[in-house]
Each structure stands twice: as C-alpha cells, then as structure tokens.
Amino acid sequence: MTTPNFVKDFREAAPYIDYLRGKTLVIGIASSMLENPVLHSLASDINLLASLGVKIVLVHGSRRQINALSETAGIVPQYHGGRRITDEATLIRAKQACGMIRFDIEAALAVGIAHSPQRGKRLRIACGNFVSARPFGIIDGIDMGYTGRVRKIDADAIQQRLDAGAVALISPLGASLSGKTFNLSMADIAEAAAIALKAEKLIFVVEPEGIMDEDGLLIPNLSANEARGLLENGRIQPNQRRLVQSALTAVENQVQRVHVLSGLEDGSLMSELFTREGTGTSFSQAPFMSIRQAGSSDIADIISLIRPLEEAGILLKRSREYLENHIREFFVLEHDRQIYGCVALKMFEEEQAAELACLVVSPNAQDGGYGELLLEHVVRETRARRLHKLFALSTHTGDWFIERGFQTASPEELPNERRQEYEESKRRSKIFMMPLE
Ligand SMILES: CC(C)(COP(=O)(O)OP(=O)(O)OC[C@H]1O[C@@H](n2cnc3c(N)ncnc32)[C@H](O)[C@@H]1OP(=O)(O)O)[C@@H](O)C(=O)NCCC(=O)NCCS
C-alpha cells in the first residue's frame, strides 16, 4: 500500500532532484555542527545528495575545536573584530583541530545513507591544497599573526575531483607563497569557493535557525539590497554579520542562491533543497526581480492588477480605502521596476494560521513561474512566524492550489473570525489548506 504523503512529497521533490543533478553545491558547516548526532545525520544527507548526482564541496569550521584545545592548555582565545588572533601555539592547535575534524567527517561519510541499501556505499572524498592564503596583517594596530585571508581557490583542481565523482572536503587552513600556513575562516573559504566554482548554491549549516533580526526573529528571505541595508544599519545580530556579508558577496557574484539553515533541525538540508517551503534564510541577488512588502506607493499598481479580476467575479472586491489600511499585508513582485504580481497574507496568530489572498500575476507575465514564486514567498513568511497552516479561498483557481500542495478543507478548519465571514458570504468559494509542520 502506498502512503499518500510519501507520493505527494515525492512528486513535489522530483523537479528539484532533476534540477540539482550535475549542479555544484558548496556547503559550509559551522564548527558547532561537527559533533554527533548532528554530524552523522548531515553526513547521511550529503551521501544522499551525492547519490543523486549533486556535486558537493564541503568546507568545515574549526572554532569550537580550537577553543576546546586551547582550554585544555589553559589558554584564553584572543579575538579582534570577531576574528581569532592566531599566534604560533594557536596555529598548532588549528592544525590539530582540522586534522581531527577531517577524519571525523570522513568516518561519518563512510556510513553511507543511513537505514538504506546504500548504507556503507563508498563515497570518494578529495582533500588537497585547494586554498592559498595570505596574512590578514595588522588591523587597528593589532597583529593578527597567522590569521589569514583567502588568496586564491584552485577551482580547476576542485572541479576535476568533482567531475571524477568525489566530494571535495576543505579545511580552513591555507598555505601562502612564502611557505607559511594560515588559519582561515570557513565562511570566507565557502564564499570564495562558491564564486570560483560558479556554484548553483552556497549553503551554511549553522546552529541558529537562520539569520535573525535585531529582535531575534528569523528572516526568511533576503535580497542583496535588503541584506546590504541590514548590514549598513547594524540590524543583524553581531555574531552573524560575517555570515551575512559572505552570503551577500556570493549572490553579488553570480551564486544563484545562498541559504543559511540550522543543522540542529534534522533534515533541514533536504527540506531546503527538495521542498517548496524550505527552511532558514534564503538570499538571492534578484537584480531585476524581487518580492517585497508593499507600501502605499504600490496601491495604484495593485488596483490595476486586481480590478479586472474583481469585475470578472474571480476576486472579492477591495476598496482603495481597504487597500490603504491593509497595505502592509501585501507583497508585490517587481521586475525591472514594474509590478507584475501581488499577494496578501493575513495572519490569525491565535489560531496559528495565515490566509493567502489576492494572488494575481499580470496577464502578460503569466505561466512564467511568478505565481509559484509568490506562493513560495508567503509559505516562507508563514513558516517564519511559526504558524501551522496556510489557507486560501478560491472560486476559480482550485486546481492551481491543489497542484502545489494544498488540500481541500472544510469551513470548520478556518479560524473562527474567518469562518463567520465565510458563512455570511454568498461566494461559495472552496477552501484550500496547506499544513506547515
Ligand atoms: C493563478 C495565477 C496567480 C498563477 O500565476 P502564474 O505566474 O501564471 O503561475 P505559474 O507560472 O507559477 O504557473 C502556471 C501554471 O498554472 C496553470 N494555471 C494558471 N491558472 C490556473 C487555474 N486557474 N487553475 C489551474 N491551473 C492554472 C497554468 O496553466 C500553468 O500550467 P503549466 O505550468 O502546466 O503550463 C495567475 O494565473 C492569475 O493571476 N490568475 C488570475 C487570478 C487568480 O485566479 N488568483 C487566485 C485567486 S485566489
């Protein structure tokens, strides 16, 4: 007997599997995510990705392990501007830490795909002198010692290993032309490798859920402009600034997407790659196209999108005054400074639900995937607010919702306030619901 959820999930994942085959992913794993059971679960997912033909470059961090070694030696780690100051003794501990981590990762990957016939299937791992470094130098009068920057990534050498079917594993150390070893940051290497390899995606697996705003709330989507704005206004938590800077540099240099997600959430990597909802924070450059919250200057454009559909009875009528009072519920899709679509998202926090409404794509831009992008955006927004279901009422577009993971639902499943309105209305719309566990 087939389980309906499995079939639904598999159908949803299939296009993503097809799209990722042969593409390069650079995955930067924070040092705090390199212990079991997290490491084993990540390694199993990495094996699965490799078996689907995804080319993988792994870059690991080492901060926590270097600190543990320093602590044992009774030494307090020294930082400046969030970067470690690496003296000679710390460099030795950095080399020790990277050696240990590398063998731990190799051992975890050797297990194959947990609970499957692929268990124990051998994955080739390639390590090597892929990164050259240069000293960070003296910053604000402080000698950073053996702390370095990435000088160059040997993309050809990595590409050869990837083409031969291996996973490339890179430690945060690099040699300089003067023959010295430098201690580097995982984020700097992952960013530089993703750019040099023209990777499809750069993924940072970290401890927090994603990038958090100043109030500690998850930010689900960030365009390059938004990320830059947040950095400039100091609205990112200080310990995440470097990660955001790396994500921004990557999307500005042709990496299609950067994701920051939590390794503590089992399967987060898989959900990000193979489901519409995704997890964590997603960055995109969006040079011409972006989805953003609407403001009052967008009302005229929204009206010209929705009026014809209101007149055709497809959408409920909304007055200009209504739009003025509820404009913060709207998102607009902008391409080359023109508005091509909109969607509204109304929260019912108490009942842990949100309503998607007023989804419209301009007739001259339909069938190009904009509807899907608007849906993806509101699903992420809903999840980020930890609401458990997203619903939509529709008279004409039911199939479109069903094909994208919604199920038909009854009025009893609506939030109370919305249910009353529904029962008083004569539209007899159908109700579609997407659970977001
Ligand atoms: C529904 C709508 C938002 C989709 O936007 P879009 O950008 O065209 O969507 P996508 O490009 O992501 O998807 C296009 C696919 O959906 C299909 N589709 C479009 N409208 C549909 C409908 N009413 N029912 C079922 N499928 C529909 C298209 O045929 C196309 O299918 P294909 O990929 O097999 O060719 C857009 O058609 C629209 O604005 N419709 C009028 C307003 C409306 O009905 N809004 C819903 C109110 S609740």
The ligand as an SDF file (V2000), in Angstrom:
LIG
                    3D

 48 50  0  0  0  0  0  0  0  0999 V2000
   -3.1960   31.7750  -10.6280 C   0  0  0  0  0  0  0  0  0  0  0  0
   -2.0630   32.7010  -11.0470 C   0  0  0  0  0  0  0  0  0  0  0  0
   -1.7130   33.6120   -9.8760 C   0  0  0  0  0  0  0  0  0  0  0  0
   -0.8330   31.8670  -11.4170 C   0  0  0  0  0  0  0  0  0  0  0  0
    0.2430   32.7110  -11.7530 O   0  0  0  0  0  0  0  0  0  0  0  0
    1.3540   32.2750  -12.8520 P   0  0  0  0  0  0  0  0  0  0  0  0
    2.5150   33.1750  -12.6900 O   0  0  0  0  0  0  0  0  0  0  0  0
    0.7300   32.1680  -14.1860 O   0  0  0  0  0  0  0  0  0  0  0  0
    1.6970   30.8340  -12.2810 O   0  0  0  0  0  0  0  0  0  0  0  0
    2.8820   29.8530  -12.6390 P   0  0  0  0  0  0  0  0  0  0  0  0
    3.6320   30.3510  -13.8330 O   0  0  0  0  0  0  0  0  0  0  0  0
    3.6510   29.6030  -11.3960 O   0  0  0  0  0  0  0  0  0  0  0  0
    2.0260   28.5530  -13.0220 O   0  0  0  0  0  0  0  0  0  0  0  0
    1.4660   28.4510  -14.2970 C   0  0  0  0  0  0  0  0  0  0  0  0
    0.7070   27.1420  -14.4130 C   0  0  0  0  0  0  0  0  0  0  0  0
   -0.5210   27.2390  -13.6640 O   0  0  0  0  0  0  0  0  0  0  0  0
   -1.6030   26.9400  -14.5310 C   0  0  0  0  0  0  0  0  0  0  0  0
   -2.7880   27.7090  -14.1190 N   0  0  0  0  0  0  0  0  0  0  0  0
   -2.9980   29.0330  -14.2350 C   0  0  0  0  0  0  0  0  0  0  0  0
   -4.2310   29.3550  -13.7590 N   0  0  0  0  0  0  0  0  0  0  0  0
   -4.7790   28.2260  -13.3260 C   0  0  0  0  0  0  0  0  0  0  0  0
   -6.0370   27.8950  -12.7540 C   0  0  0  0  0  0  0  0  0  0  0  0
   -6.9600   28.8120  -12.5270 N   0  0  0  0  0  0  0  0  0  0  0  0
   -6.2680   26.6010  -12.4200 N   0  0  0  0  0  0  0  0  0  0  0  0
   -5.3200   25.6560  -12.6500 C   0  0  0  0  0  0  0  0  0  0  0  0
   -4.1240   25.9030  -13.2020 N   0  0  0  0  0  0  0  0  0  0  0  0
   -3.8520   27.1670  -13.5500 C   0  0  0  0  0  0  0  0  0  0  0  0
   -1.1140   27.3290  -15.9090 C   0  0  0  0  0  0  0  0  0  0  0  0
   -1.8180   26.6720  -16.9250 O   0  0  0  0  0  0  0  0  0  0  0  0
    0.3450   26.8770  -15.8490 C   0  0  0  0  0  0  0  0  0  0  0  0
    0.3900   25.4700  -16.0170 O   0  0  0  0  0  0  0  0  0  0  0  0
    1.6320   24.7640  -16.7730 P   0  0  0  0  0  0  0  0  0  0  0  0
    2.8410   25.0810  -15.9090 O   0  0  0  0  0  0  0  0  0  0  0  0
    1.2610   23.3310  -16.7690 O   0  0  0  0  0  0  0  0  0  0  0  0
    1.6870   25.4230  -18.1060 O   0  0  0  0  0  0  0  0  0  0  0  0
   -2.4340   33.5350  -12.3060 C   0  0  0  0  0  0  0  0  0  0  0  0
   -2.8660   32.6870  -13.3060 O   0  0  0  0  0  0  0  0  0  0  0  0
   -3.5010   34.5720  -12.0560 C   0  0  0  0  0  0  0  0  0  0  0  0
   -3.1940   35.7230  -11.7280 O   0  0  0  0  0  0  0  0  0  0  0  0
   -4.7660   34.1800  -12.2160 N   0  0  0  0  0  0  0  0  0  0  0  0
   -5.8770   35.0700  -12.0320 C   0  0  0  0  0  0  0  0  0  0  0  0
   -6.1170   35.4000  -10.5880 C   0  0  0  0  0  0  0  0  0  0  0  0
   -6.4700   34.2160   -9.7240 C   0  0  0  0  0  0  0  0  0  0  0  0
   -7.1690   33.3210  -10.1140 O   0  0  0  0  0  0  0  0  0  0  0  0
   -5.9230   34.2710   -8.4770 N   0  0  0  0  0  0  0  0  0  0  0  0
   -6.2090   33.3200   -7.4680 C   0  0  0  0  0  0  0  0  0  0  0  0
   -7.1340   33.9660   -6.5230 C   0  0  0  0  0  0  0  0  0  0  0  0
   -7.3390   33.0250   -5.0820 S   0  0  0  0  0  0  0  0  0  0  0  0
  1  2  1  0
  2  3  1  0
  2  4  1  0
  2 36  1  0
  4  5  1  0
  5  6  1  0
  6  7  2  0
  6  8  1  0
  6  9  1  0
  9 10  1  0
 10 11  2  0
 10 12  1  0
 10 13  1  0
 13 14  1  0
 14 15  1  0
 15 16  1  0
 15 30  1  0
 16 17  1  0
 17 18  1  0
 17 28  1  0
 18 19  1  0
 18 27  1  0
 19 20  2  0
 20 21  1  0
 21 22  1  0
 21 27  2  0
 22 23  1  0
 22 24  2  0
 24 25  1  0
 25 26  2  0
 26 27  1  0
 28 29  1  0
 28 30  1  0
 30 31  1  0
 31 32  1  0
 32 33  2  0
 32 34  1  0
 32 35  1  0
 36 37  1  0
 36 38  1  0
 38 39  2  0
 38 40  1  0
 40 41  1  0
 41 42  1  0
 42 43  1  0
 43 44  2  0
 43 45  1  0
 45 46  1  0
 46 47  1  0
 47 48  1  0
M  END
$$$$
